[in-house]
Amino acid sequence: MATALIMPKQGQSVESCAIVAWKKKVGDAVKTGEVVCEVETDKATFEVESPATGTLLAIFHEAGAQVPVLEAIAAIGAAGEDVSGLRSASSATAPSAAPTSSPSTAVQHAPITAGGAAPAGLAPASPRARALAAAKGIALDDVAGTGPGGRIIERDVLAALEGRQPLTPAAREKAAALGAASVPAAGSGIGGRVRAADVAPGARASAPAASAAAPRVATGRFHDIPLKGVRKIIAERMLASLATTAQLTMNAAAPARQLQELRRLFKESPAELGLAGITINDLVHLAVVRTLRSFPELNATFDGATVRQYEDVHLAFATDTPRGLVVPVIRNAHTLTLRQLAAEAARLAKGCREGGVKPDELAGGTFTITNLGAFGIESFTPVLNAPQVAILGVCAIRPEPVQNGDEIGFQPRIGLSLTINHQVVDGAPGARFLQALSAAFAGLPALLAE
């Protein structure tokens, strides 16, 4: 009997993966444990190994396809075996299959849905998709499902949010009472924000119509790059972050002399101490982690209804990779020494670049740091890593004039750009956090002694 190659479940929050490349083709012999294909989540790439020894009889989804987890993507068995029973409805038209002795390969089978059947009168949707749609005032009837059998999953709701304006709290409450069908795509608030007065039965029909004028298209040589995989998910999440949160960025500068001096001392330290590889970024991580413990309002997440403040600091940090931005998480960063923080950051960054990072190492962060200082950036506007309520941008170190009594001299200062979700975090706590972090940079030797 043929064995199905299943799209693995990569972490609790992953609903689908994209097939990056097939390492085997139909008709090839495969062994148990041999890599058959590579798949990609929104954060990392993973290898999928064969569960059996035999022949690759069929490929149900080609490279580039987005496939729900736990769905069959290929079949392995003895030559000539019928694999039609392993296909899901969403892959019934896939062309890559070896000839079999049975003419029934076109038979469609009902898909298996993890969440069961939808309640009567409602579109089939996963629990996560239904909860997100309810929170954002999206009618599921307006969402095209890409899950098995047309089931709506979370990324479908995120896609539907594109182009829609956020709701005020009062509008969200009114929409919950009247139903998502009462929410227009844009409202009368600032920037098109939907206010309570805009929410009314039949409001969707009154949404502003798109301009019929065709956009001017540039001429000349070009090549198109399809937006897919990690890049597509990043685009969707960045837009959703800006559309659903009130983002406020504050810029400050902090003393950097201790950062530079400690970095120099570590670089020149004996190899047996294991400190030579510690970077300025590692020192920044340490100062942020220690400071955050006194600012629980920034070490938090917001789901649209509840703010959850964390006692533990799970530090996420943005990492540039050939596939795009990846954000691994240092678990319980507040419990680690500087050397341990540096080692864990190096391990995770390497895993992100080489594709060996685990799904659970890319989720569950409570605060994010993104560093563009190496590129000479003096200030920028970091975009929130929702549902987190704060993200710190680290900028370049440069000399700035500082007054000391009657004299003015130049001192190295590091730029800091803090973005907060102003829905739940006021400006004053954010400003106090930047002040405390600045003091931590000035007192790094004492911080290391803790």
N, C-alpha and C positions, 0 to 999 in steps of 0.2 A: 504494500500500500504506500502510495506517495506521501511524502512529508511536506508540510507547509513551512516555508521560511517566513517568519512573522516579523512585522515591523516592531522592534522592541520598544517598551515603555521607558523612556529616558527621564526619570524623575516624576514626581507627583503632579507637577503643573503642566507637563508637556502633553498636548492632545494630538499632535501630528508631527511628522518629520518629513523632510524633503530628501529624496534619493539623489545623492551627488553623482555617483558613478557606479557602474556594475564592473566588478573585477573578473567576472566569468560571463560567458555567453551561453545561450541555449545549446545544449548538446555536449557541453564540457563536463568532464568528470570532476567531482568534488569530494572531499573527505570531511569527516566530522571535525569541526573546529577551524576549518579553512575559511578565510575571508572571502565572502561572495560579493559584498557591495559595501559602499560607504553611505551613511545617511547623515543628515544635518538637522539639528534643532535650531531654534532661534539664537542659540548661544555657542554651540560647539559641534564638531564633526566626530562621528563614531563609526567603528567597523562592525559589520554584522557577519557573524560566523555561521557556517552551515551546521544545522542540528543533526545531520545524517550523512552517510556516505552513499554515493550513487551518481546519477546524472542530473544536471540541471535541465529539467523537462520544460519549464515555462517561466517566463518573466511576466508578471501581471501588471507592473507599473514601470514605465521607462524612466531613465535618468531625468531629473528635473521635476518629477511629479511630487506633489504634496500628499502624503498618505497618512490616514489616521493610525495611531498606535494600535497594536494588537491585530492589525489586518494582515492577511497573507499577501506577500509581495512576490513570491516565487514558489515553485514546487520542485522537489528533489525526490527521485526514486529510480526505478528500473525503466530502461528504455521501453517505450510503447504504453506505459501506464496512463490511464485516464486521470486527468487532473481537474476536470471541470467542477468537481465538487468542492475544490479548494478555493475557487474564485469567489470574490464578493461581487455584489451588483455593481459597485463603482469601478471594477476592473474587468467587467465582462467583455468589453470591446478591445482590450489590450491585444496588440498584434503578435507579441513575441511568445510563441509557443511551439514546441516540437510536435510533429505529426503524431497522432495517437491512433490506436485501433478502434476508437469509439467516435461516432459522429456527433456526440452530444456535448462537445466542448462549448457550444454557444448558449447552453442552458444557463439562465440567471438564477442565483440563489438569494434568498432574503438575507440582508445584512444583519450581523449581530451588533446591537447597540448596547454599550455598557450601562447607559442610564435607563434602559427599558423604554417602553412606549410612552409617548407624550400624553398628558391628560386630554380628554375629549375636547375638540375644538381648538387646540393649541398646536402650533407648529412643532415638529419633533426637534428638540434641542437638548444639549447637555446641561446639567445643573449649573455649571460655571457660566455658560453662555446665557442661560435664563436669568441668573442673578445679576450679571453685568448689564444685560438689557434693561432689567427693572430699575437698576440704580441709575442708569444714564437716560432713561426715558425713551428707549428704542422699541418700536413695535416689531416683534419677531416676524410678523407677516411681511415686513419690508426687507427682511434679511434673507439672502440666498445662502443656503447651506452647502458646505463642501465636504461634510463628513460622510460616513457610510450611509447610502440610501438617501442622500440629501439632508442628513441631519445637520442642524446648526450647531457649530462649536464656537469656542471663545473667539478665535481669530476672525470668524465671520462677523461677529458683533463689532469687533475693533475696526474692521474694514468699513462697516456701515457707519461708524462714528466719523469717518473722514468727511470733512465738509460741513458737519453739523456744529452748531454753536453750543457751548455749555449752558446748563440750566442754573438759575439761582436756587438757593435752598427752598424758598417758598414755591418756586415753579416745580421743583422736584416733588414736593409734598402734594401739590395739586395734581400733578401728572399721575402720582401713585393712586389717587382717588378716582380720577377720570379715565385712566388707562393711557398707555403710550401712544395710542392713535390720536390723542389730543395735543401732541407736542409737535410744533413746527420745526423745520430744519434751522431756521434763524428767527430771532425775535427783535424786539424794539429796544433792547438794552444796549449798553456800550459795546461796540464791535459786533453787534448782532446777537448778544447774549439773550437767552430766552428768559423773560420775566413771567411772573405768575399771571399777569394780565394777558399774556400771549397764549396761555394754555387754555384751550377750549375745545369742545367736541368739533371734529372736522377741521382742526387747525392745520393738519398736514396738507390739506388741499390748498391752503393759502400761502404755502411757503413760496418765497420769491423764485420766479422762473429764471433759468439760466439764460444768459444772453445768446441770441441766435447768431450773432456775428462770429464768423470763423476767425480764429486767431491767425496772425501773420506767421508764416513758417520761414525760418532762415533757409537760404539756399547754399549750395556748395557741397563739398565732400563731407561725409559724416559716417558714423557707424552707430547702430542702436545697441544699447546694453539692457537686456531685460532685467527688470527689478524682481529678484527672486531670492529665496533662501534667507540667509541672515540679513542681507541688505534690505530686503523687503520688510522683514519683521522690524528692523531698526526704524525704518521709515514710518511704519504704522504706529509704533510705540512712541516715537518722538512727537508725532502729530497728536496722538491721543493724550500724551502728557500735557502738551501745551493747551489742548482744547478742554481739558477737564480739571485743570488746577489753576489757581491764581498765583503765578510765579513772580516773586520779587527778588531781585539780585542786589546785594550790597557789596561794595568794594572797599578794601582796606589794605594797609601795608604793615608788616610786622618786622621787628629786628631780625636780621639774618646772620649776624656775625657769629653767633654760637653755632648755627647750622654749618657754616663754612669751616669754622675752626675744628669742630668735632669730626666733620668729614675728613679733614686733613689728617687729624691725629689717628683716626681709624685706618686710613689708607696706609699710613706709615707704621702701623702697629705690627708686632711680630705675628707671623703666620699662625702660630699655635693658638693664638687668642681667638681666631676665627672672626675678626672684626673688619678685615680689610675690604670686604665686599659690601659693607653697609653704605647705603647711599643717603643723600639728602632726603629723598622721598621716604625712606624708611624712618628717618628722624621725624619727618612730618607726620607719618602714620602714628608714631608713638605719642607725639604731642596731642594730636587730635583725639586719639583713643582715651588718653588720660583726662583731657578736658571735657569730653562728652559726658563722662559720668556725672558731672555737675549740671548738665543741661538735658534732662530727659525729654523735654519738649521737642528737641531736635533729633534725638535718637528714637524715632517713632515712625509709624506708618498711619495712613488714613485711607479708609475704604469708601469714603463718601458719606458715612454715617457715624463711624466710631474712630476715635484716635486711640491707637495702642502704643503706649510708651514702654520701652524695654529697659530692664535693668542691666542686661548684658549687651555688649557692643559687638555686633557682627559687621565688621568693616568691609564694605565693597570698594573696589578700586578699578577704575576704567583702564583697560589694556588694549593697546592697538595691535591688531593682528592682520595678516594678509586678507582675511575674510571679512574684516570689519571690526567694530568696537565690541569687545567682550568684557563683562564685568564679574570677575570671580569674587568670592566672599571669604574673608579670614574669620573663621568661627571663634567666638569668645576671645576677641583680640585684646580685651582688657586684662586678660589673665596671662598674657605672654610678655616675655622680656623683649628688649630691643633685638637681640640676636635671633630669638624665636620668631618675632614679627618679620624680620628681614628674610629668614629662611622660608617661611610659609609664603610670603609674597613672591619670592623668586620661584618657588615650586609651582604655584598657581599660574604665574605669568608664563612660565615655560610650557605648562600644560595647555594653556590657551593658544599659544603660538603654534605648538606642534600637534594640537588636536587630541591630547590625552586627558584633558580635564573632564571630570565627572559631572553629570547633570546637577547633582545635589550641591556641588561646589559653586554653582552659578545662581543659587537662589537663596532667599532668606536674609538678605542684607538689611541692616537697620539704618545705615548712613553710608554715603558714597563720597569718595574722593576722586577727582579727575585732574591730572597734572599736565599742563601745556607749557610749563616753565622752560623745558629744554628747547622749545622752539622760539623762545624770546617773547612770548605773549605776555603783555603787561596787565591785561584784565580781559575778562570775557564773561559770557552769560551761560553758565552751565544749565542744562535742562534736567529737571527733576527725574530721578529714576523711580517713577511711581511704582508702588504706593508710598515710598519713602517721602518724608516731608522736608528733607534738606539734602543738599549736595554742596560740597566745597570744591571750588576750582583753585588750583595752586598755580601761580604765575611765576614769571622770571624774577631772579634776584638782580637788583640794579642799585647803583649808588643814588641816594637822595639826600637833599640838604636837611639837616636836623639842627635845631637851635639848642645850645647848651649854655645857659646863662646869657651873656652878651655875645657869645661867639656862635658862629654857624659853621658846621663842618659836614662832610659827606660821610654817610654810613650806609652799609649794605642793607637793603630792605627787600622783603619778599612780598609779592602781591597776592592777595587772597580775595576770591570772589565767591560769596556765599549766596546760593539761591534757596529760598524757603517757599513753602506752600502757604501763602498769606491767608488762605481759608482758615487755617488752624494754628499758624505760628505768627505771632506779632513781630513787628520790626525790632522792638526793644530786646527781646530774648536773643534774636539773631545778632544784634549789635553787641550785646554783652558776651555772647559766645566768641565773637571775633576779638574782643578786648582780652578775654581770658586766654584765648589761643595765642595772642600776641605776647602776653606775659609768659606763657609756657615756652615759647621760642626763646625769649630772653633768659629764662632760667632753666635751660635744658640740662646742665650738669646736675642740678638738684633733682630734676625729674628722673634722670638715669639712676639716681641713688635710691629711689623709692622701691 
